[in-house]
Amino acid sequence: MSLAETLNASRIAFLGTGSMGLLMAGRLCAAGHALQVWNRTTGKAAPLTALGATLHDRADAAVRDADIVVGMLENGVVVEDVLFAQGVAAAMKPGAVFIDMASIKPREARDHAARLGALGIAHLDAPVSGGTGGAEHGSLVIMVGGKPAEFERALPLFQVFGRATHVGPHGAGQLTKLANQMIVGITIGAVAEALLFTTKGGADMAKVKDAITGGFADSRILQVHGQRMVDRNFAPHARLSIQLKDMRNALATAQEIGFDAPITALFEQLYAQGAEHGLGDLDHSGLFVELASSNGMR
């Protein structure tokens, strides 16, 4: 049986249908999988029933007899609660695999992997990048930690969501996601500061962005988030509060491994100031608003 055929024969459960999870679960339904679904707020998962999913009011009920359980939960504390307090780990059958696609701390992922392993359950930490657009269109970047054999087993499922890369042992997926978020958060700040700098000096922000497109300063952050800054459109695709969480997780992990991360520390302070000033529900490119305000600009 091929890997794809193995996936098609598998019973799949999906836990957590927030803005990202709902779209990802929807892609699994569209691919023809009879999905078992749970979300803390049941109503948020209800749209999936029209696509053929079975909705459960308890997480442990959703995972019974599942071969693959995908989690897209809020943070490491919630993942631990769902797994070990709400009975998911106890309800999963030996030989099943739990794929944690939330963004949590590497040490939390390693702990969960060890505790699940003691029950005969495999674990992959597989956080994603690409936001709701990537989730909708199946173009997420997926960073996977765990055993190579389990990665190969899950690869057809990952291909429904986007492009997956195995980056190392348990926790390595989360470590890579933190590196991704460090680069994203820092670069958003650099783009915001540079565009505001030119505006303060009298240049046209939109034309500045066009002028540096194609040069060494060009990037996806400049094109996507820079355009949001030009348009003053900070409707959330990935919230500033989540970016702050990721920066703090990166700093906590850096301390654990004895690594000095002064640039990340500086930007953690800037995102924290934005959250304190009521910007937490804006897109993370909304750091522009915080920097504009500190410079007396609208």
Secondary structure, DSSP 8 states (H G I E B T S, - for coil): --HHHHHHTS-EEEE--SHHHHHHHHHHHHTT---EEE-SSHHHHGGGGGGT-EEESSHHHHHTT-SEEEE--SSHHHHHIIIIISSHHHHS-TT-EEEE-S---HHHHHHHHHHHHTTT-EEEE--EESHHHHHHHT-EEEEEES-HHHHHHHHHHHHHHEEEEEEESTTHHHHHHHHHHHHHHHHHHHHHHHHHHHHHTT--HHHHHHHHTTSTT--HHHHHHHHHHHHT----SSBHHHHHHHHHHHHHHHHHHT---HHHHHHHHHHHHHHHTT-TTSBGGGHHHHHHHHTT--
